[in-house]
Amino acid sequence: MKRTITAGTILVLTLYLTCLSYSQSERQDMYISLDDLLQLNTVVGSWRSPSPKWSPDGSKIIFSSALNDGGLVAIRPEGGFPIRLPIMANDPRYSPNGEWIAYVSSKSGGSEIWLWSAREGRHLQVTDLGARITALNWSPDSSWIAFSCDRYGNNDIWKVSIRTNQAYRLTSDERFEGFPSWTPDSKKILYVRMDERWVDHEIIEISPDGLNPRLIVADKEFFDYGAGGDFGYPSVSPDGTTVLFRSYRSGWINYWIMPIAGGVEPKQIAPENADQNDARWSPDGRFIAYTSNHNGTYDLRVVPAAGGNPRVLMEPKMGVCADPEWSPDGTRISFTLTTPTSPKDLFVTSLKSGEIKQLTYSMHTGSFKERLVVPEKVTYFSSENMRINAYLYKPKSIRAEEKFPGIVWIHGGPTSQFEEMFQHQNQSSEPNLHFFVQNGYVILQPNIRGSTGYGKPFEEANNQCWGECDLKDVLAGAEYLKSLPYVDPGKLGVMGRSYGSNLTMATVTSAPGVFQAAIAESGYCDWVNKDSLSGVKMYDYELGNLKENYELRWKLSPLSHVENETTPIFIMHGEGKPPISPDSALFVEKLRKYNKVFRYKTYPNERYYVDGLANQRQQMLDKLDFLDRFLKDSPTSK
């Protein structure tokens, strides 16, 4: 099959293979251009993409990669250069017998399941349902694929025969049903059913013909903004007796196990005051691998399934371990690792020796890494003695008495977290941050109340008080910046994307005059209105049902008090195809009505969020021009 290598692929290949020959001191002093920063990317998937998967014979690991323009590549677990595969997919799945790779593609018009023959190199379309298909899983005998599909208006569980391509609908509840998993004997399917609020989950067992539904375990009070993805697949043990699942029932997101037969209460596998992710059974069922989040640092652990103390396999000083997957023989675990100065790469560790081998190289240590800023972990206290953890980025070289403008950078969500990843909110967010730092800005990224990663009470601390409770943490962050000897206390900015933009708009309307510049990117200022299903569910969960809480939600909305704003603000978003939300335009209309100082710009050929490389580049230049105008060129207020 003939493939075209694009300029982007050539650039990634060059970064992958080339180590610049500058000395350490020369590298430290070199400025990284915006073009180079924006081109820095991981060769392993994208931000939070599904984990790389082992082939059943253990000879290779497959994953989507920029080396194949987002298509699949395969690499040997011993190392070597990744080999491109003719599949454009995000979450491929090997059949247990190793004959096929299943993937979802819209190349025939709708979202359908396709197969690629690993032996013959041919593609086959398996479904023809004309609807959204997600969360597929092979039966252990490689005869069927279970998946979720919304053909009839609700997300239901389906299966399709690999031999006949006949698809069967197995469930028809009005509630969300998804994330099917098979028992090892292929005789049962377990799946997740959510209530209409996306808060309570049930793990249900059915026969492969959809009959005899049985509740295995019910889990309460775990809001799932990921439409089931945060709760994830119910993971069946290799012997078919136990199911593993995530739960917030301890006040932290930990993993719990439950006998499929029932009769007892669920049991935590490794209780801790930290959120756990990506749990995987070992092939023999004796161990469970997972990652553990400690204030933004994720380590890789293994714990006996029968109970005992976890063993830490990889503990980065600063970074995020993710995506663990066991080799088929259970002797190795592959995982990804990213740090604030290193894009995500693929590693393999030996369970016996503890040796860790890096398989991919998104960035050589001899090129850009030494020129990027490593953040400092800091803590400050907000109102009600609320402890706020944050990351502080500052220019590498600060002369005596030199002072820089400061920026409070707010993350999206709000149920999200600044972590130690090369990319935070979107694929270029972290390089964008470095762009501002090397242009003379000190940046504080606080995990304000409402953030994940610090326990359920902290995550719920801004419920029904968006723009008020969490605003206190933003203002306390501004005071923290003012306390630093190298920050000009009269030159402060605030900025963010998505919910970060929401809170930026709330900041300038509810706390006028605190900041001298603000940038609100792709935000929502009218909290009685939301056009996406996930947004409606989040607003209802965090702000209360609209019918019963209309007045509160309008009072909290930045749109309701634009007249108070005194800070110059830059409103920006993609032009939308069609426009996704009128929120920003409404905010601009009121800014204009009250004769406020603002700039407004939309970026063509984008949806509401700006993700295209050319537009991201222009957006960064526009942001820097705006910040320089109001935080460097303007006089400091006395």
C-alpha positions as CSV (number, residue, x, y, z in Angstrom):
1,M,0.0,0.0,0.0
2,K,1.5,3.3,-1.1
3,R,1.7,5.9,1.7
4,T,2.5,9.6,1.5
5,I,5.0,11.0,4.0
6,T,4.0,14.5,4.9
7,A,6.2,17.4,6.1
8,G,4.8,16.9,9.6
9,T,5.9,13.3,9.5
10,I,9.4,14.2,8.3
11,L,9.7,16.8,11.1
12,V,8.7,14.2,13.7
13,L,11.1,11.7,12.2
14,T,13.9,14.3,12.3
15,L,13.2,15.1,16.0
16,Y,13.1,11.4,16.7
17,L,16.4,10.7,15.1
18,T,18.5,13.8,15.4
19,C,20.5,14.9,18.4
20,L,21.8,18.5,18.1
21,S,25.5,19.0,18.7
22,Y,25.4,22.1,20.9
23,S,27.2,22.1,24.3
24,Q,25.2,22.1,27.5
25,S,25.9,25.8,28.2
26,E,24.9,26.8,24.6
27,R,21.7,24.9,24.9
28,Q,20.7,26.5,28.1
29,D,21.0,30.0,26.6
30,M,19.2,29.3,23.3
31,Y,15.7,30.6,22.6
32,I,13.3,28.0,21.2
33,S,11.2,29.5,18.4
34,L,7.4,29.3,18.6
35,D,7.4,27.1,15.4
36,D,9.7,24.6,17.1
37,L,7.7,24.6,20.3
38,L,4.5,23.9,18.5
39,Q,6.0,21.1,16.5
40,L,7.2,19.3,19.6
41,N,5.0,16.3,19.9
42,T,4.8,12.8,21.3
43,V,5.3,9.8,18.9
44,V,3.0,7.7,21.2
45,G,-0.6,8.5,20.6
46,S,-1.8,11.9,21.7
47,W,-2.9,13.5,24.9
48,R,-4.6,10.8,27.0
49,S,-5.0,8.4,24.1
50,P,-5.7,4.7,24.7
51,S,-2.7,2.6,25.9
52,P,-0.4,0.8,23.5
53,K,-1.4,-2.8,23.0
54,W,0.7,-6.0,23.0
55,S,0.2,-8.5,20.2
56,P,-1.0,-11.9,21.6
57,D,2.3,-13.5,20.8
58,G,4.2,-10.7,22.6
59,S,6.3,-9.9,19.5
60,K,5.2,-6.3,19.1
61,I,3.4,-3.4,20.7
62,I,1.0,-1.3,18.6
63,F,-0.1,2.3,19.1
64,S,-1.3,5.4,17.1
65,S,1.6,7.7,16.3
66,A,2.6,11.0,14.6
67,L,5.2,8.9,12.8
68,N,2.3,7.6,10.8
69,D,0.2,10.8,10.7
70,G,-1.9,9.5,13.6
71,G,-2.1,5.9,12.2
72,L,-0.8,2.8,13.8
73,V,2.7,1.7,14.2
74,A,4.3,-1.4,15.7
75,I,7.5,-1.7,17.7
76,R,9.3,-4.7,19.1
77,P,9.4,-4.8,22.9
78,E,13.2,-5.0,22.7
79,G,13.3,-1.7,20.8
80,G,14.0,-0.5,17.3
81,F,12.3,1.9,15.0
82,P,8.5,1.7,14.8
83,I,7.0,0.2,11.7
84,R,4.0,1.8,10.1
85,L,0.8,-0.2,9.7
86,P,-2.0,0.8,7.2
87,I,-4.6,1.5,9.9
88,M,-5.9,4.9,10.9
89,A,-7.3,4.3,14.4
90,N,-7.1,5.5,17.9
91,D,-7.9,2.4,20.0
92,P,-7.0,-0.8,18.0
93,R,-7.8,-4.2,19.6
94,Y,-6.0,-7.4,18.7
95,S,-8.2,-10.5,18.5
96,P,-7.1,-13.1,21.1
97,N,-5.9,-15.5,18.4
98,G,-3.8,-12.7,16.9
99,E,-5.4,-13.0,13.4
100,W,-7.1,-9.6,13.3
101,I,-6.8,-6.0,14.6
102,A,-10.3,-4.5,15.2
103,Y,-10.7,-0.7,15.0
104,V,-13.4,1.9,14.6
105,S,-13.3,4.1,11.4
106,S,-15.6,6.5,9.6
107,K,-13.9,5.9,6.2
108,S,-17.1,4.4,4.8
109,G,-19.2,7.3,5.9
110,G,-20.4,6.4,9.4
111,S,-18.6,5.1,12.5
112,E,-18.2,1.4,11.9
113,I,-16.0,-1.5,13.1
114,W,-13.3,-2.7,10.7
115,L,-10.9,-5.6,10.8
116,W,-7.3,-5.7,9.4
117,S,-5.8,-9.1,8.8
118,A,-2.3,-9.2,10.4
119,R,-1.5,-12.1,8.1
120,E,-2.9,-11.0,4.7
121,G,-2.9,-7.2,5.2
122,R,-6.5,-6.8,4.0
123,H,-9.3,-4.6,5.5
124,L,-12.8,-5.8,6.1
125,Q,-15.9,-3.8,7.2
126,V,-17.8,-5.7,9.9
127,T,-20.7,-3.4,10.8
128,D,-23.0,-1.2,8.8
129,L,-25.1,0.5,11.5
130,G,-24.8,4.1,10.5
131,A,-24.4,5.3,14.2
132,R,-21.7,6.1,16.8
133,I,-19.8,3.0,17.9
134,T,-17.5,3.0,20.9
135,A,-15.9,0.8,23.5
136,L,-15.4,-2.5,21.6
137,N,-14.0,-5.7,23.1
138,W,-13.3,-9.2,21.6
139,S,-14.7,-12.4,22.9
140,P,-11.9,-14.6,24.2
141,D,-12.7,-17.2,21.4
142,S,-12.2,-14.4,18.8
143,S,-15.7,-15.1,17.3
144,W,-17.5,-12.0,18.4
145,I,-16.9,-8.3,19.2
146,A,-19.1,-6.6,21.8
147,F,-19.5,-2.9,21.6
148,S,-21.7,0.0,22.5
149,C,-23.8,1.9,19.9
150,D,-26.5,4.6,19.9
151,R,-28.4,3.6,16.7
152,Y,-31.8,3.8,18.4
153,G,-31.2,7.0,20.4
154,N,-29.7,5.4,23.5
155,N,-26.3,3.9,24.1
156,D,-26.9,0.2,24.1
157,I,-24.7,-3.0,24.1
158,W,-24.4,-4.8,20.8
159,K,-22.4,-7.7,19.4
160,V,-21.3,-8.6,15.9
161,S,-20.3,-12.0,14.4
162,I,-16.8,-12.0,12.8
163,R,-17.9,-14.9,10.6
164,T,-21.2,-13.5,9.3
165,N,-21.0,-9.7,10.0
166,Q,-24.4,-10.0,11.6
167,A,-25.0,-7.4,14.4
168,Y,-27.3,-8.0,17.3
169,R,-28.7,-5.5,19.8
170,L,-28.4,-7.0,23.3
171,T,-29.8,-4.2,25.6
172,S,-32.4,-1.5,25.2
173,D,-32.6,0.4,28.5
174,E,-33.2,4.2,28.2
175,R,-30.2,4.7,30.5
176,F,-26.6,4.8,29.2
177,E,-25.1,1.3,28.6
178,G,-21.5,0.8,27.5
179,F,-18.0,-0.6,28.1
180,P,-18.7,-4.3,27.6
181,S,-16.2,-6.9,28.8
182,W,-16.4,-10.7,28.3
183,T,-15.8,-13.4,30.8
184,P,-12.9,-15.7,29.9
185,D,-15.2,-18.5,28.8
186,S,-17.1,-16.2,26.4
187,K,-20.3,-17.2,28.1
188,K,-21.1,-13.9,29.8
189,I,-20.8,-10.1,29.1
190,L,-20.4,-7.5,31.8
191,Y,-21.1,-3.9,31.1
192,V,-21.7,-0.5,32.8
193,R,-25.1,1.2,33.1
194,M,-25.3,4.8,34.3
195,D,-28.3,6.6,35.7
196,E,-29.6,9.6,33.8
197,R,-27.5,12.0,35.9
198,W,-24.2,10.2,35.0
199,V,-23.5,9.8,38.7
200,D,-24.5,6.3,39.7
201,H,-23.1,3.2,38.0
202,E,-24.1,-0.4,37.9
203,I,-22.1,-3.4,36.6
204,I,-24.6,-5.7,34.9
205,E,-24.0,-9.3,33.7
206,I,-25.9,-10.7,30.7
207,S,-25.6,-13.8,28.5
208,P,-24.2,-13.3,25.0
209,D,-27.8,-13.3,23.7
210,G,-28.7,-10.4,26.0
211,L,-30.9,-12.5,28.4
212,N,-30.8,-13.0,32.1
213,P,-29.5,-9.6,33.2
214,R,-28.1,-9.6,36.7
215,L,-26.8,-6.8,38.9
216,I,-23.2,-7.5,40.2
217,V,-22.4,-4.3,42.0
218,A,-23.9,-0.8,42.3
219,D,-21.6,2.2,42.7
220,K,-22.9,5.6,43.9
221,E,-21.9,9.2,43.7
222,F,-19.2,9.1,41.0
223,F,-20.0,11.8,38.4
224,D,-18.7,10.6,35.0
225,Y,-18.0,13.6,32.8
226,G,-16.4,11.1,30.3
227,A,-19.8,9.5,29.5
228,G,-18.8,6.3,31.3
229,G,-15.1,6.7,30.4
230,D,-14.1,7.8,33.9
231,F,-15.6,4.7,35.5
232,G,-14.3,2.6,32.6
233,Y,-14.6,-1.0,31.7
234,P,-15.5,-3.6,34.3
235,S,-12.3,-5.7,34.3
236,V,-12.9,-9.5,34.7
237,S,-10.1,-11.5,36.3
238,P,-8.4,-14.2,34.1
239,D,-10.2,-17.0,36.1
240,G,-13.6,-15.3,35.6
241,T,-14.5,-15.1,39.3
242,T,-13.9,-11.4,40.1
243,V,-14.5,-8.0,38.6
244,L,-12.3,-5.0,39.1
245,F,-13.7,-1.5,39.0
246,R,-13.0,2.2,40.0
247,S,-14.9,3.8,42.8
248,Y,-15.1,7.0,44.8
249,R,-16.6,5.3,47.8
250,S,-13.6,5.8,50.0
251,G,-13.4,9.5,49.2
252,W,-10.6,8.8,46.7
253,I,-10.8,7.1,43.3
254,N,-9.4,3.7,44.2
255,Y,-9.8,0.2,42.7
256,W,-12.1,-2.3,44.2
257,I,-12.8,-6.0,43.5
258,M,-16.0,-7.9,43.7
259,P,-16.8,-11.6,43.3
260,I,-19.0,-11.9,40.2
261,A,-21.2,-14.4,42.1
262,G,-21.9,-11.7,44.7
263,G,-22.7,-12.4,48.3
264,V,-20.0,-10.1,49.8
265,E,-19.1,-6.4,49.9
266,P,-16.5,-5.0,47.5
267,K,-12.9,-4.8,48.7
268,Q,-10.2,-2.3,48.0
269,I,-7.1,-3.7,46.5
270,A,-4.6,-1.0,47.7
271,P,-6.3,1.6,49.9
272,E,-4.6,5.0,49.8
273,N,-5.3,8.7,49.8
274,A,-4.5,9.1,46.1
275,D,-6.4,8.6,42.9
276,Q,-5.6,5.4,41.0
277,N,-5.8,4.8,37.2
278,D,-5.3,2.3,34.5
279,A,-5.6,-1.0,36.5
280,R,-4.7,-4.2,34.6
281,W,-4.8,-7.9,35.7
282,S,-1.7,-9.9,35.1
283,P,-2.3,-12.8,32.7
284,D,-2.3,-15.3,35.5
285,G,-4.5,-13.2,37.7
286,R,-2.1,-13.0,40.6
287,F,-1.3,-9.3,40.4
288,I,-2.8,-6.0,39.4
289,A,-0.8,-3.1,37.8
290,Y,-2.0,0.5,38.2
291,T,-0.8,4.0,38.4
292,S,-1.1,6.3,41.5
293,N,-1.5,10.1,41.5
294,H,0.3,12.0,44.2
295,N,-0.1,15.7,43.7
296,G,0.3,15.4,40.0
297,T,3.1,12.8,40.0
298,Y,2.0,9.4,38.8
299,D,4.0,6.3,39.7
300,L,3.6,2.8,38.4
301,R,2.7,0.0,40.9
302,V,1.9,-3.7,41.2
303,V,-0.2,-5.2,44.0
304,P,-1.0,-8.8,44.7
305,A,-4.7,-9.5,43.8
306,A,-5.1,-11.4,47.0
307,G,-3.9,-8.4,49.1
308,G,-0.6,-7.1,50.3
309,N,1.7,-4.1,50.0
310,P,2.1,-2.6,46.5
311,R,5.5,-2.6,44.8
312,V,6.5,0.6,43.0
313,L,8.0,-0.2,39.6
314,M,8.6,3.3,38.4
315,E,8.6,6.4,40.6
316,P,9.5,9.5,38.6
317,K,10.8,12.5,40.5
318,M,8.4,14.6,38.4
319,G,6.3,13.1,35.7
320,V,3.3,10.9,34.8
321,C,3.4,7.2,34.4
322,A,0.3,5.9,32.5
323,D,-1.1,3.2,30.2
324,P,0.3,0.0,31.8
325,E,-0.2,-3.2,29.8
326,W,1.1,-6.7,30.7
327,S,3.1,-8.7,28.2
328,P,1.2,-12.0,27.3
329,D,3.7,-14.0,29.3
330,G,3.3,-11.7,32.4
331,T,7.0,-11.0,32.7
332,R,7.0,-7.4,31.5
333,I,4.8,-4.3,31.7
334,S,4.8,-1.6,29.0
335,F,3.9,1.9,30.1
336,T,4.2,5.5,29.0
337,L,6.0,8.3,30.8
338,T,5.8,12.1,30.2
339,T,7.3,15.0,32.2
340,P,6.9,18.8,32.0
341,T,9.9,18.9,29.7
342,S,9.6,15.5,27.9
343,P,6.7,14.4,25.6
344,K,5.2,11.0,26.2
345,D,7.3,8.0,25.3
346,L,6.9,4.2,25.6
347,F,8.8,2.1,28.1
348,V,9.0,-1.5,29.1
349,T,10.0,-2.8,32.6
350,S,10.9,-6.3,33.7
351,L,9.0,-7.6,36.7
352,K,12.0,-9.8,37.7
353,S,14.9,-7.5,37.3
354,G,13.2,-4.1,37.6
355,E,15.1,-3.0,34.5
356,I,13.4,-0.2,32.6
357,K,14.0,0.2,28.8
358,Q,12.8,3.2,26.8
359,L,11.4,2.2,23.4
360,T,10.5,5.5,21.7
361,Y,12.3,8.9,21.7
362,S,10.0,11.8,21.1
363,M,12.7,14.2,22.1
364,H,16.4,13.6,22.4
365,T,17.9,15.0,25.7
366,G,20.5,16.7,23.5
367,S,18.0,18.9,21.7
368,F,15.3,21.0,23.3
369,K,14.8,19.5,26.7
370,E,17.5,21.4,28.5
371,R,16.1,24.7,27.2
372,L,12.6,24.1,28.7
373,V,11.7,25.2,32.2
374,V,11.1,22.6,35.0
375,P,8.3,23.9,37.2
376,E,8.6,24.2,41.0
377,K,5.9,22.6,43.1
378,V,4.5,25.3,45.5
379,T,1.7,25.6,48.0
380,Y,-0.3,28.5,49.2
381,F,-3.4,29.0,51.3
382,S,-6.7,30.5,50.2
383,S,-9.8,31.4,52.2
384,E,-11.2,28.9,54.8
385,N,-7.5,27.9,55.1
386,M,-7.9,25.9,51.9
387,R,-4.5,24.5,50.8
388,I,-3.9,25.0,47.1
389,N,-1.1,23.1,45.3
390,A,0.3,24.7,42.2
391,Y,3.1,24.7,39.7
392,L,5.3,27.7,39.3
393,Y,7.2,28.4,36.0
394,K,9.7,31.2,35.9
395,P,12.4,32.4,33.4
396,K,15.6,30.4,33.6
397,S,17.8,33.5,34.2
398,I,16.7,36.2,36.6
399,R,19.0,39.1,37.3
400,A,19.1,40.9,40.6
401,E,16.2,43.4,41.1
402,E,14.6,42.1,37.8
403,K,10.8,41.9,37.9
404,F,8.5,40.1,35.5
405,P,4.7,40.2,34.9
406,G,2.9,37.3,36.5
407,I,0.0,35.1,35.1
408,V,-2.4,32.9,36.9
409,W,-3.2,30.2,34.4
410,I,-6.5,28.3,35.2
411,H,-7.1,24.7,33.9
412,G,-10.3,23.4,32.2
413,G,-12.8,21.1,33.7
414,P,-13.2,22.2,36.4
415,T,-13.0,18.5,37.4
416,S,-9.4,18.3,36.0
417,Q,-5.9,18.8,37.3
418,F,-2.6,20.4,36.3
419,E,-0.2,17.4,36.3
420,E,3.4,16.8,35.4
421,M,2.7,16.2,31.7
422,F,4.4,17.7,28.7
423,Q,0.8,18.5,27.5
424,H,-1.9,19.7,29.8
425,Q,-5.2,20.9,28.3
426,N,-4.6,20.2,24.6
427,Q,-1.7,18.9,22.5
428,S,0.2,22.1,22.5
429,S,-0.7,23.6,25.8
430,E,2.6,22.9,27.5
431,P,4.8,24.2,24.7
432,N,2.6,27.2,24.7
433,L,3.3,27.7,28.3
434,H,7.1,27.6,27.7
435,F,6.6,30.2,25.0
436,F,5.3,32.7,27.5
437,V,7.9,31.8,30.1
438,Q,10.8,32.4,27.7
439,N,9.2,35.7,26.7
440,G,9.5,37.0,30.2
441,Y,6.4,35.8,32.2
442,V,6.1,34.0,35.5
443,I,3.2,31.6,35.4
444,L,1.4,30.0,38.3
445,Q,-0.8,27.0,37.5
446,P,-3.0,26.3,40.6
447,N,-5.1,23.3,41.2
448,I,-8.0,25.3,42.6
449,R,-10.9,23.8,44.6
450,G,-12.9,21.7,42.2
451,S,-9.8,20.0,40.8
452,T,-9.5,16.2,40.8
453,G,-6.6,14.4,42.4
454,Y,-7.1,15.7,46.0
455,G,-10.0,13.7,47.2
456,K,-13.8,14.0,46.8
457,P,-14.4,16.8,49.3
458,F,-11.9,19.0,47.5
459,E,-13.4,18.2,44.1
460,E,-16.9,19.1,45.3
461,A,-15.8,22.3,47.1
462,N,-16.9,24.5,44.2
463,N,-20.2,22.8,43.6
464,Q,-23.0,25.4,43.3
465,C,-20.4,28.2,43.7
466,W,-18.6,28.4,40.4
467,G,-16.9,31.8,40.1
468,E,-17.2,32.5,43.8
469,C,-15.5,29.7,45.8
470,D,-12.8,28.9,43.3
471,L,-12.4,32.6,42.5
472,K,-11.0,32.9,46.0
473,D,-8.2,30.5,45.0
474,V,-7.4,32.5,41.9
475,L,-7.2,35.7,43.9
476,A,-5.0,34.0,46.6
477,G,-2.8,32.9,43.7
478,A,-2.5,36.5,42.6
479,E,-1.4,37.4,46.1
480,Y,1.2,34.6,46.1
481,L,2.6,35.9,42.8
482,K,2.8,39.4,44.3
483,S,4.9,38.0,47.2
484,L,7.6,36.8,44.9
485,P,10.6,39.2,44.6
486,Y,10.9,38.7,40.9
487,V,7.2,39.5,40.0
488,D,5.9,43.0,39.4
489,P,2.9,43.2,41.7
490,G,1.2,45.8,39.4
491,K,1.5,43.6,36.2
492,L,-0.7,40.5,36.7
493,G,-2.7,38.6,34.1
494,V,-5.2,35.8,34.3
495,M,-6.0,33.3,31.5
496,G,-7.5,29.9,30.7
497,R,-9.3,27.7,28.2
498,S,-12.7,26.1,28.5
499,Y,-13.6,26.2,32.3
500,G,-10.3,28.2,32.7
501,S,-11.9,30.7,30.4
502,N,-15.2,30.6,32.3
503,L,-13.4,31.5,35.5
504,T,-11.3,34.1,33.8
505,M,-14.5,35.9,32.8
506,A,-15.9,35.5,36.3
507,T,-12.6,36.9,37.7
508,V,-12.8,40.1,35.7
509,T,-16.5,40.6,36.4
510,S,-16.5,39.7,40.1
511,A,-13.0,41.0,41.1
512,P,-12.5,44.0,38.9
513,G,-9.1,45.6,39.0
514,V,-7.1,42.7,40.5
515,F,-5.6,41.8,37.2
516,Q,-4.3,44.1,34.5
517,A,-5.0,41.7,31.5
518,A,-7.1,38.7,30.9
519,I,-7.4,36.1,28.1
520,A,-10.5,33.9,27.8
521,E,-10.2,31.1,25.3
522,S,-13.2,29.1,24.2
523,G,-15.2,29.7,27.3
524,Y,-18.8,29.7,28.5
525,C,-20.2,32.7,30.3
526,D,-24.0,31.8,30.5
527,W,-24.4,29.0,33.0
528,V,-28.1,28.6,32.6
529,N,-27.4,27.5,29.0
530,K,-25.4,24.6,27.6
531,D,-25.7,22.9,24.2
532,S,-23.8,19.7,24.6
533,L,-25.1,16.6,26.4
534,S,-21.9,16.3,28.5
535,G,-22.1,20.0,29.3
536,V,-25.7,19.7,30.4
537,K,-24.9,16.8,32.7
538,M,-21.9,18.6,34.2
539,Y,-23.8,21.9,34.8
540,D,-26.7,20.0,36.5
541,Y,-24.3,18.0,38.7
542,E,-22.1,20.9,39.7
543,L,-24.5,23.8,39.7
544,G,-27.8,22.0,40.4
545,N,-30.8,21.1,38.3
546,L,-31.7,24.1,36.0
547,K,-35.4,24.3,36.9
548,E,-34.7,24.4,40.6
549,N,-31.5,26.5,40.5
550,Y,-32.1,28.9,37.6
551,E,-31.6,32.0,39.7
552,L,-28.4,30.7,41.3
553,R,-26.9,29.7,38.0
554,W,-27.7,33.0,36.4
555,K,-26.3,34.9,39.4
556,L,-23.0,32.9,39.2
557,S,-22.8,33.4,35.4
558,P,-20.2,36.0,34.3
559,L,-22.7,37.2,31.7
560,S,-24.9,38.5,34.4
561,H,-22.5,41.2,35.7
562,V,-20.3,42.3,32.8
563,E,-20.9,45.9,33.8
564,N,-18.4,45.5,36.7
565,E,-15.5,44.5,34.5
566,T,-12.5,46.9,34.4
567,T,-9.7,44.6,33.1
568,P,-8.8,44.6,29.4
569,I,-9.8,41.2,28.2
570,F,-9.1,39.2,25.0
571,I,-12.0,36.9,24.0
572,M,-11.0,34.2,21.5
573,H,-12.3,30.9,20.1
574,G,-12.7,29.0,16.9
575,E,-15.3,30.3,14.5
576,G,-17.3,27.1,14.8
577,K,-18.8,24.8,12.1
578,P,-21.6,25.7,12.8
579,P,-21.0,28.0,15.8
580,I,-21.1,25.7,18.8
581,S,-21.9,28.2,21.5
582,P,-23.0,31.8,21.4
583,D,-21.6,32.4,24.9
584,S,-18.5,34.3,24.0
585,A,-20.3,36.4,21.4
586,L,-22.9,37.3,24.1
587,F,-20.1,38.3,26.5
588,V,-18.6,40.5,23.7
589,E,-21.9,42.1,23.0
590,K,-22.2,43.2,26.7
591,L,-18.6,44.3,26.8
592,R,-19.4,46.5,23.8
593,K,-22.6,47.7,25.4
594,Y,-20.8,48.9,28.5
595,N,-17.9,50.4,26.6
596,K,-15.3,48.1,28.0
597,V,-11.8,47.6,26.7
598,F,-11.6,44.2,25.0
599,R,-10.3,42.4,21.9
600,Y,-12.3,39.7,20.1
601,K,-11.1,37.3,17.6
602,T,-12.3,34.0,16.0
603,Y,-10.1,31.6,14.1
604,P,-11.3,30.1,10.8
605,N,-11.7,26.4,9.9
606,E,-12.0,25.4,13.6
607,R,-14.7,24.3,15.9
608,Y,-15.1,26.1,19.2
609,Y,-11.6,25.1,20.3
610,V,-8.6,26.0,18.3
611,D,-6.5,22.9,17.5
612,G,-5.1,23.4,14.0
613,L,-1.4,24.1,14.0
614,A,-1.5,27.3,11.9
615,N,-4.2,28.8,14.0
616,Q,-2.5,27.8,17.2
617,R,0.6,29.6,16.0
618,Q,-1.3,32.7,15.3
619,Q,-3.2,32.5,18.5
620,M,0.0,32.3,20.5
621,L,1.3,35.4,18.8
622,D,-2.0,37.2,19.4
623,K,-1.9,36.3,23.1
624,L,1.7,37.5,23.5
625,D,1.0,40.8,21.7
626,F,-2.0,41.4,24.0
627,L,-0.2,40.5,27.2
628,D,2.9,42.6,26.2
629,R,0.6,45.6,25.5
630,F,-1.1,45.6,28.9
631,L,1.5,44.0,31.1
632,K,4.8,45.3,29.7
633,D,4.0,48.5,27.8
634,S,1.4,50.0,30.1
635,P,2.3,51.9,33.3
636,T,2.0,50.3,36.7
637,S,-0.9,51.6,38.8
638,K,0.2,53.4,42.0
